[in-house]
Amino acid sequence: MKQIIRSDFSAIARWIDPNTSLLDLGCGDGEFLEYVQSIKPVQAYGVEISDTSVQACIQKGINVIQQDLEGGLALFKDRSFDTVVLSQTLQTIHETEAILGEIVRVGKQCVVSFPNFAHWSHRLSVLCGRMPVSKSLPFDWYNTPNVRVLTIADFEALASQIGLNILGRVVLHEGKEIKWGKNIFGSLAIYRVCASQ
C-alpha cells in the first residue's frame, strides 16, 4: 500500500536545497525527514519529545534528539543549519515568540507552517457556536494538542513585530495552492522566513 504524503511536504521541500543541513523541530515519527531524504540529498536531523515518535525515527534510521522545544534550542549554535523546519507545530507551543526567535537564530532560513484558523469553514463553525473540527484542525476542543490558534494575518503581524523577514509564502487547501483570498480560503499556511539583518 502506497503511503500518502502530506500535501505540505512537497511545498516545504521546494525550499530545501540539495546537499544542505536540515533540522525538523517537532519531527514526530520522522515522516517529513524520510520524505525529503527520498527526493534529495540532505544532512537531516529531527527534534522530538515523544518517546514513541523518537523510537519510530530511530527505526527509520533518522537522526533524532529527544528534547522539549519549550526549553529552547541552546543545544544548537547560531546558524548551525541551512534550514530549520517547524511544520504544523507552532500552534502547540506555549512560548511562540521565543521559539520563533530561536529558529531564526539556529537556521539560515526557516520554514514555518500552521493551520489557518480563519479558513471560512472554521469561521462558520464558530458562528454556529462550535469550535471547528476539520482536516487541518482534526481534534475536538477538549483533546487538542493545540494550545492556541492563529491566522495568516496574525502570523504576519507577529513576524513584523518580532523582526522576522518573510521570504516566501504558500497557502494550501486540500493540497491545492490558494492564490486569492488566502486568509479565508486557505486552510494551511507555509512561510519561509529568516532573521532581519
N, C-alpha and C positions, 0 to 999 in steps of 0.2 A: 504494500500500500504506500503510495507516494505521500510524503509529508507536506502538509500545507504550510507555506511560508507566509508569515505576517506581511501585510501589504506595505508597512513602513520600512521593512528591512531593505528592500531594493532602493528606496528613496534615500535612506541613510547611507547605504554602501556607496552610492554615487559620489559622495563627498569624501570618501576614504581612498587615498592614493595607494597604488601597489607599493610594496617594499617600504612601508612605514610602520610606526608603532601605534597600537590601538589599545585603549583602556575602556572597558564597558562596565559602568557602575550600576549596581543592582542587576547583574547579568542573569539572574535566575538560573535556569538549568544549562545556560550556555548556548541556547538555540541561535541567537544572533551571531555570536562569535564563530560558531560552527558554520553558519551560512556564509559569512564574509570570507572565512578561510577557504571555503569551497570554490569561491569565484575569483579571489586574488590573493597573492602572497602578502601577508601582513604578520607582524610580530604582535600577537594578541594576548591580552590579559583581562581577567574579569575580577570584580569585587562583588561579593555576595555575603549575606548574613545567615541565610537559611542552611542548616545542616544538610537537609535533603538535597537542596539545589547545588550546594558545593560538591556533594558526593556525585551528583549527576554530571557536573562539569569534569570532575576527575575521571569518571568512567569514559567520557568522550575525549579525554586527552587534552583538555583545555586548562591552561594555566589560570588558577583562581586563588584569590586571597580571601579568607573569611574575615570580614570586618563590617562593623556598623557604620554606614555613611554619615549618620548623625554626629559621629565623633570627629568628622573632618578627614582630610587626606594628608595629614602631616607625614605619613609614611613616604610620600612622593615629593621629589624635588620640583622646583619651578620648571615649567615647560619640558617635563621629562617624557611626554608623549606627544606624538604628532596630532592625534585625535583622541578626545575623550567623549564618550557617548553616555548620555543619561536618557535612556529610552523608556518612556511611559513609567517613570519612577518619580518625577518631580512632585506629583500630587500626593505621594506617600511620605514626603519629607517634612519634618516639623520646621527645621531651620533653613528655609528656602533661600534667603539672601546669602547665607553663609555657604551653602553647598554650591550655589552658582558662582560665588567668588572663588571657591576652591577649584572648581572645574576649569575656569579660565586661567587660573594660576598654573595648574598642572598641565593643561593641554595647550598646544599652539593654536588649535581650533577645537571647538566643541560642538556636539550635536545634541540638542535637547528636543524631546518630543513629549507630548501630553494630550490627553483627551480634551477637546474643546467643550466646555460646559455650556457655551452659548449656542450650540447647534439647535436648529429650530425644533427638533423633537424633544430636546431637553427642556427648552422654554415652554413647550406645550404641556409637558408632564407637570412642571411646576405650576403653570397656570391652572391646570386641573386639580391642583392640590397635592400632588405626589412627587416624591423625589424620582428622578429619571433612572431607568434601567435600560441599557442599550448595549450594542456590540462594543462601543468604546468605553462605556461605564457599566460593566456587566454585574455589579453587585448591588444588593439591597442596601439601604441606608444603615442598617444595623450590623451588617457583616462586611462592610467595605474596608479594604486596606488603605483607602484614600483618607488622608487627614484634612484635605482641603480640595476645593475645586477652583478652576481658573478658566479664563477665556483667552482667546488670541489677543484681544485688546488689553487684558490685564497683564499678560506676559510682556507685551511690547512696552507698556508703561513702566513696568518694573525694570526691564532691561535698560531703558533710558535713564531711570533713576539711579541705578547702581553702576552705570558706566559700561554696559555690555555693548559691543559693536555687532549689529546684526548683519551677517554676510550673505545670508540667503534664507528663503522660507518656502516650504512646500506644505500645502494644506490638502488633506485627502478626505474622501468619504467613500467607504466601502471599496478602497483600493484605487479609486479614480481621483485624479487631481482636480481640485476646485479652482477655477480661475476668477470667478466673480462672486461677491457676497460671501467671502471666506469665513467671516465670524458667524454667519447664520447657517451656511450650507456645509461647512467643513466640520467633521467630527474628530479629526486628528490633525494636530499641528506639529510640524517638524522645523526646527530652526538650526541654522549653522551660525555660531557666534564666536567671538573672541574678545579678549580684554581690549578696552580702548587704549590706544597708545598715548 
